[in-house]
């Protein structure tokens, strides 16, 4: 019980500090901390991610940062893709799932380490954005290009949510930053809404494919993650963003290498 609570607080705190990016650690901490398989860990991690992300999304709504139309479209395409991801997760051997998860974590950690110092907190006008805000209204211009960009991002996040039990913030945030000119605060808030909705869809898809959630452990882990999210938000106001980003990247790198080692020895 204590281990579950500590793991939940750890993941939630990292989510609060990194703008949902810490959700990528939900599955690994359950795999290593409780000795579960990825198929067992994924729906429990998603349950916790959905609750913690909802807290952040509500805060974003309160501050009028959420691009709710874009988030809704991403969530719809994401939920439609989660069953395919769940199906893939039940077909692939455990070692391949572990290796795939490790590979994604390596990519995320390398991207964070390679990011120029100070860039993490910058707002960018992004003149090459495919989906752009209307200067007159402050809202997205809904063209076919905008719709395709949002749909594709949501679909990719949904597939990975179903396959690996990740919230998808590590994918949604950089893609929105690359293809839109939404402010970073708006991107994070919008991402949290998508994560909350798509993670909920992922839980449903997993249950339909025979997954079971141990309710006591799930409730404890989810509650601890939500509490950690609040703690992380408070701590984030006191910590410098660049060292925080570097430290998080190194943590991801270490966990990725540990997952690779586990994949080599998995049956």
N, C-alpha and C positions, 0 to 999 in steps of 0.2 A: 504493500500500500504506500509506504513512504517513498519507495523508488519511483512509483508511478506519479506521485505528486511532484517530486523533484524534477522528473523528466518533463512533465507538463509545464511547470514554471519556467524551466530552461528554454523550451521551445517558444513559449509565449513571450518571454522577455526578449528573445532574439527577433521575434516578429515585430514587437513594438519598437525595437531599436533600428531595425533595418527596413521598415516599411513593408512588411509581409514576407520579405525574402527569407526570413528565418524559418518559414513554414516548410522549406525543403528538408529540414532536419527532423521533421515529425516522424517519418518512417524509419530513418536510421536509428534514432534514439530508442524506438520500440524494438527494433531488430536486435540491437546490442544490449539494451537495458533489460528487456524481458525475454530475450531469446526466441522471439517470434519469427515466422517466415514473413516475407514481404506481403503475401496474400492475406495473412492474418493482420498485419500491421496497417495496411493501406486504409481500410474503412474506418478504423479507430482514429487514425491520424486525420483523415478527412473530416470526421465528426468534430474533432477539436479545431481544425482549421476553419471550418464553417462558422463555428461560434465566435472564435477570436476575430476572424475577418469581419463578421457582422458588427462587432463592437466598433472596429475602426471605420467601417462604412457609415455607420450611424453618425459618428463624429464628423465624417466628411460631409454628410448631408447637412448637418447642423451648420457647418462652415461654408456651405454651398460650393463645394469643390468637386462633387461627383458628377461626371458626365453620364447621367442616368440612361439616356437613349443609347449611347455607345455601349455602356455596360450591359444593358438589356439585350442588345443584339449579340454581343460577345457571349453572354450567358446562354442564349438560346442555341447558338451553334455549338457552344461548348458542351451543353447537356446532351445534345444530339450525338456527339462524338464519344461521350464517356462509355457507353456500352461497348463500343468497338475496342476501346482501350482495356476495359475489364476483361473482355474475351481474350485479347492478346495476353494479358497477365496470367490467365488460367491455362493457356496453351504452352507458353514458354517455360523452360526449366528454371528452377530457382537461381542457378548460377548466372543465367543470361539476364534475368531481371536485376540481380545485384550488380552485374557488370554494366548494364545500361544506366542504372541509377548512378553508379560511380562515375561513368563517363559524363553524364550531365553535370554532376557536381564539379568535376574537373574543369569543364568548360566555363561554368559560372565563376569558379574561383579564379581561373586564369584571366577572365574578362575583368573581374574586379581588381586584380592585382595590376593589370596592364592599364587600367583607366588612369589618366593623368591626375596627379595630386590636385585636389580642390574641385575636380569636375563633378564629384558626387552631389554637391549641394547647389550646383549652378542651374539657373533657368536658361533655356535656350530658345531662340526664336525659330531655329531649325528651318532655314529658307528652302531646304529640299524636301519638306514634308509632303506626303501624298494626301493626307487628310488635314485640312486647315481650319482654323477658327475664323469666323467672320469678324473683322475688326469693328464693325458697326454694332453687332448684337452680342459679341463675345461667345457665340455658340458655334458648334461645328457646322460647316457647310455640307449638307447631306447630298453628295454626288454619288454616282455609281462607284467611283474609286474609293470613297470613304466607306461605303457599305461593304465592299469587297475586303478592304483592309481590316475592318473590325470583325467581319465574319471569319476571315482566315486566322486572325489572332485567337479568337475564341475557340475555333475548331482545334487548333494546335494545343491550346491549353487544356481543352476538354479531353483530348486523346491521352495526353500525359497524365491528367488527373485520374482517369480510369485505369491506365496501365501501371502507374507507379505510385499512386496515392499522394501526389504532390498538389499543393494548392494552385501552383502555376504563376505566382507572383514573379518568380525569377525569370519567366518568359514574357509575361504580359508587360511588365514595366519597361524593359529595354526595347521591346518592339514598338510600344506606343511612343517611346521617346525617339525612336528612329523614324517612324512613319507619320508622326503627328507633331503639331506645335503646341500641344497642351502643356501647361506648366507642370513641373515635377510634382508639386503638391496635388494637383488635379489628377495626374497619372496614378499616383499611389492610392488616392481615395477611390478612384474609379476601379483600379485593380482589386481593391479589397471587396467592393461590391460583387465583381465578377467571381472572385474566389469563393465568397460566401454562397453564391447561387450554384456555381458549377460543382463545388465540393458536395453540396446537398444532393445534386443530381448524381454525383459519383457514388455516394453512399447508397442511394436507391438502386443504381445499376449493380453494385456489388452484392447487395442483399438479394436481388432477383437472380443473380448467378450463384446463389448458395452461401454467400458469406454470412457469418454470424458475428455479432458484436457482444462481447462480454459486458453486460450493462454496467456493473459496478466499476470495473476498470475504465471503461469508456467514459462514464460520468466523471470519475475522479480526474482522468487525464484532461478531459475537455474543460472542466472547471479550473484546474490548475493552469491550463494554457491561457484561458481568458484572464485569470488574475495576473499571469506573467505579462500578458499583452499590456495591461494597465501599468504595471511596473516599468516595462520597457519604454512606454510613452513618456513616463516621468523622468526616467534616467536619460533618455535621448536628448532632453533639453539641456542637460548638463555636460554632455560628452561632445568632444570635437568630432565632426563627421569623417575626416580622412583617416585618423588612427582607428576609428571604429570600423570603417570599411575594410581596412587592411587586416585588422584582427579577425573579422568575420570571414574574409577570403581565406586566410590561413587555416581557420577552423574547418571550413568546407574542404580544403585541400587534404587535411589530415583525415577527416571522415571518409572522403572519397578513396584514399589509399587503403583505409581499413576495410571498406566495402569490397575493394578489388581483392584484397587478401582473403576475405571471406568467400568471395565468388570462386576463387581458385580451389578452396577446400570444400565447397558446397557439393552435396550429392546430387 
